[in-house]
């Protein structure tokens, strides 16, 4: 008989609202009453607050995380055919933005330790056409930025950091997204800092790029009807900015909660025959996801089905690497080109962590132990 006493969704977006309903209602109502739904005061307030949080000079809120990546690439003034190195173990957005702008995504493998791209992975792909690297800090873990920045500087290559899953994470005591030329993020509801829809931001310490990004996100305008660049229309609406102003005040507390949950997972699962996340000494890992690696693809699929049977939802991040996606078939990559990423895709499983209770987590851990006891 199935155990449905405790239902554990992988993610419950409604909890973002229910957990702080009064404060969010007040912020939303203020915008609705004021009527400044586009570029209201809350947008600038949020940009300033996020800049202070990250200790960075220029923040441009925008429509979503993919737009943030496009804006970053547009601001760098790259030419069609220029190559941009991206990790193949990743959501499609980074490579998609590169391709959309007529640039060429050059895929690189990742580390088994934290699923992130490394300086060694990048160095293998650098050639005279290489103009930029997109470093995606996956699942909340920091890529090892010091050797990456040193490598990029040596070859005069731009570094874009994607912190969509790692806003608030740190590398050597400083916030991710502030080491490269430009940082990007998403405020999709599953992210560390989440709004109630789509949203994103792009940020930099470079004054020329900071001003250019602001114009590019608003049709390339210096001022109304004065267009310096061909830009796009990508604005964070005022309602989402008001929500994010409030959510930002709770971000560090929420990350600490995720860290505590991750520690509980590690304590409960470390004796089992699977690989669990390892915290590197230079990073504050925010655990946007808690991903484990099973021994085989078959075992992963069996555990996923078993947990589903118990009312526990899980996710596979990611089931197929970018270089094997049909969308990039014209680039000519084949199975076996990036063996680590391909192997991870076959064995990875993400456990619920975003807004679960300790009771729900114990339920998950106990059922995983039961699964291993039965195999």
ROFI-540291 format. One line per field, with one value per residue (C-alpha): residue in one letter; x, y, z. Coordinates in steps of 0.25 Angstrom, whole numbers, plus 2048, in hexadecimal, padded with zeros to 3 digits. Example, Ala and Ser with C-alpha at 12.3 -4.5 7.8 and 13.67 -1.06 7.14 Angstrom:
# ROFI-540291
type: c(A S)
east: c(831 837)
north: c(7EE 7FC)
up: c(81F 81D)
# end
This chain:
# ROFI-540291
type: c(X X X X X X X X X X X X X X X X X X X X X X X X X X X X X X X X X X X X X X X X X X X X X X X X X X X X X X X X X X X X X X X X X X X X X X X X X X X X X X X X X X X X X X X X X X X X X X X X X X X X X X X X X X X X X X X X X X X X X X X X X X X X X X X X X X X X X X X X X X X X X X X X X X X X X X X X X X X X X X X X X X X X X X X X X X X X X X X X X X X X X X X X X X X X X X X X X X X X X X X X X X X X X X X X X X X X X X X X X X X X X X X X X X X X X X X X X X X X X X X X X X X X X X X X X X X X X X X X X X X X X X X X X X X X X X X X X X X X X X X X X X X X X X X X X X X X X X X X X X X X X X X X X X X X X X X X X X X X X X X X X X X X X X X X X X X X X X X X X X X X X X X X X X X X X X X X X X X X X X X X X X X X X X X X X X X X X X X)
east: c(800 805 809 802 802 80D 80C 819 819 826 822 816 816 80A 812 81A 80D 807 813 813 805 803 810 80E 800 804 80F 806 7FB 804 807 7F9 7F4 7FF 7FD 80C 80C 818 825 81F 827 829 831 83C 83B 83D 849 84F 84C 852 85E 861 85E 868 872 872 870 866 859 84F 843 83D 832 838 845 846 845 850 859 855 858 865 86A 864 86B 879 878 87B 87A 872 87B 882 883 87E 882 876 875 86D 867 85D 850 84F 84E 85D 85F 852 855 863 85C 851 85B 862 86E 873 872 87E 87A 884 883 881 887 882 884 87A 874 87B 884 893 89F 8A4 897 897 8A6 8A4 89A 8A1 8A5 8A6 897 894 88F 887 884 877 87A 86D 86E 865 85B 861 86F 87A 883 892 893 8A1 8A8 89C 89E 8AE 8AC 8A2 8AB 8B7 8AF 8A7 89A 88D 887 878 873 865 860 852 853 85E 85A 85F 86A 878 886 891 887 882 875 874 871 87B 888 886 884 875 86B 85E 852 844 839 830 828 831 83E 844 83F 831 826 818 81A 826 831 840 84C 859 864 873 87D 881 87A 87A 874 86A 865 864 85D 852 850 850 845 83C 83D 84B 846 84F 842 834 834 843 849 858 857 84E 849 83D 831 835 82F 82D 81F 81C 813 81F 829 820 820 82F 832 82B 831 83F 83E 83C 846 851 848 842 850 854 847 84B 859 853 84A 856 85E 853 852 861 860 855 85A 869 86A 862 868 866 86E 869 86D 87A 87D 88A 892 891 882 875 86C 85D 857 84D 84D 852 856 85B 862 85D 867 85F 854 84C 84D 84A 83D 839 83B 834 828 828 828 81D 815 817 811 81F 822 830 836 841 84B 84E 84A 852 85E 85D 867 85D 851 84A 84A 85A 85B 861 86D 871 873 871 86F 87C 881 87F 87F 87E 872 86B 86E 868 85C 859 85B 857 84B 846 83F 835 83C 835 82A 829 828 831 826 824 834 834 829 832 83E 837 831 83F 845 83A 83C 84B 848 83F 849)
north: c(800 80E 818 825 82A 835 83B 842 84A 84E 85C 864 872 875 874 881 888 881 882 891 895 8A2 8A9 8A4 8A9 8B7 8B8 8B3 8BC 8C8 8C6 8C4 8D0 8D9 8D4 8D5 8C7 8C9 8CF 8D3 8D8 8C9 8C5 8CF 8CC 8BD 8C0 8C8 8BE 8B3 8BB 8BD 8AE 8AA 8B6 8B9 8C6 8C5 8BC 8BC 8B4 8AD 8A4 896 88F 88B 89A 89D 894 89A 8A8 8A4 89F 8AB 8B4 8AE 8B2 8A4 8A1 896 889 88D 881 880 874 86F 862 857 852 85E 863 867 876 87A 873 877 886 884 87E 888 893 88C 888 87A 872 869 85F 85A 84F 851 84C 840 846 852 851 85E 862 863 86B 85E 85C 86A 869 85E 866 873 877 885 885 884 891 88E 883 881 87B 875 873 867 862 86D 869 872 86F 871 87F 883 87A 87D 88C 88B 882 88C 898 891 88F 89C 895 89A 893 892 88C 886 885 882 876 87C 88A 88C 882 886 883 887 88F 897 896 88E 896 8A1 89B 89B 8A6 8A5 89D 898 892 88D 88F 884 87E 872 87B 87F 88E 88B 894 890 88E 891 89B 89D 8A6 8A9 8B0 8B5 8BE 8C4 8D2 8D1 8C3 8C7 8D3 8CB 8C0 8C9 8CF 8C1 8BC 8C8 8C8 8CE 8DC 8E6 8EE 8ED 8EB 8ED 8DF 8DD 8CE 8C4 8BE 8B6 8B8 8B0 8B7 8B1 8B6 8BE 8B3 8A9 8B4 8B6 8A7 8A6 8B2 8AA 89C 8A2 8A6 897 891 88E 888 87F 87B 877 86F 867 865 85F 856 852 84E 846 83F 83C 837 82D 829 828 819 815 811 81E 82B 837 845 849 857 85D 866 872 873 876 86C 871 864 869 85A 84E 844 836 82C 81E 813 810 816 80A 80C 81B 818 80D 817 822 818 813 821 825 819 81E 82C 832 83B 83C 842 83E 84A 848 83C 83F 848 854 84E 843 84C 84C 85B 85A 84E 857 859 84B 846 837 82D 82C 83A 83E 831 837 83F 834 82B 835 836 827 827 834 836 842 841 84B 856 864 864 857 855 84C 842 841 840 835 82E 82F 82A 81E 81A 81B 812 808 808 805 7FA 7F3 7F3)
up: c(800 7FC 807 804 812 80E 801 7FD 7F0 7EA 7EA 7EF 7E9 7F2 7FE 7FA 7FC 807 810 810 80B 813 80F 800 7FF 805 7FA 7EF 7F3 7F3 7E5 7E1 7E7 7E2 7D4 7CF 7CA 7C1 7C6 7D3 7DF 7E4 7D8 7DB 7EA 7E7 7DE 7E9 7F3 7EB 7E8 7F6 7F9 7EF 7F2 7E3 7DC 7D1 7D0 7C5 7C8 7BC 7B7 7BA 7BB 7AD 7A9 7B3 7AC 79F 7A4 7AA 79C 795 79E 79B 78C 787 778 771 771 77D 787 795 79E 7A6 7AF 7A8 7B5 7B7 7B4 7A5 7A8 7A7 79A 795 798 791 784 784 782 777 77F 780 78D 790 79A 7A5 7AF 7BE 7CB 7D2 7DF 7DE 7D0 7CC 7C1 7C4 7BF 7BA 7B2 7AC 7A9 79F 797 796 788 780 77E 78D 792 79F 7AA 7B1 7BE 7C4 7D3 7D3 7DF 7E8 7E8 7E4 7D8 7DB 7D6 7D9 7CF 7C5 7C6 7C5 7B8 7B2 7B5 7AF 7A2 7A3 7A3 7AA 7B5 7B8 7C4 7C5 7D3 7D1 7DA 7E3 7E7 7F5 7F4 7F6 7F2 7FB 803 7F7 7F0 7E3 7D7 7DB 7D6 7C7 7BD 7BE 7C7 7C4 7CC 7CB 7D5 7D0 7DC 7DE 7E0 7EE 7EB 7E5 7E0 7DC 7CD 7C4 7C8 7C6 7C8 7C2 7CA 7C9 7CF 7C2 7C0 7B1 7B1 7BC 7B4 7A7 7AE 7B3 7A5 79E 7A7 7A4 794 795 799 7A0 7A2 79D 78E 78D 78A 78A 788 782 78F 794 79D 7AA 7B6 7C4 7C7 7D4 7DA 7DA 7DE 7EB 7EE 7EC 7F5 800 7FC 7FC 80B 80D 804 80D 817 80D 808 816 817 80A 810 81C 814 80B 818 81D 80F 80F 81E 81A 80C 80D 811 805 7F7 7F0 7EE 7F6 7F4 7FA 7FF 7FA 803 7FB 7F9 801 7FA 7FA 7F5 7EB 7E9 7F0 7E6 7E8 7DE 7DE 7DA 7CD 7C4 7C7 7D6 7D5 7CD 7D7 7E3 7DC 7DA 7E8 7EE 7E5 7EA 7F8 7F4 7F3 7E7 7E1 7D5 7CB 7C9 7BD 7B5 7A9 7A7 79E 793 790 78F 782 782 781 777 76C 775 773 781 783 78F 796 794 7A2 7AA 7B8 7B5 7AE 7BA 7C4 7BB 7BD 7CC 7D2 7DA 7E2 7EF 7F5 7FD 7F9 804 80B 819 822 823 814 813 81D 815 808 80F 815 808 801 80C 80A 7FB 7FD 807 7FD 7F1)
# end
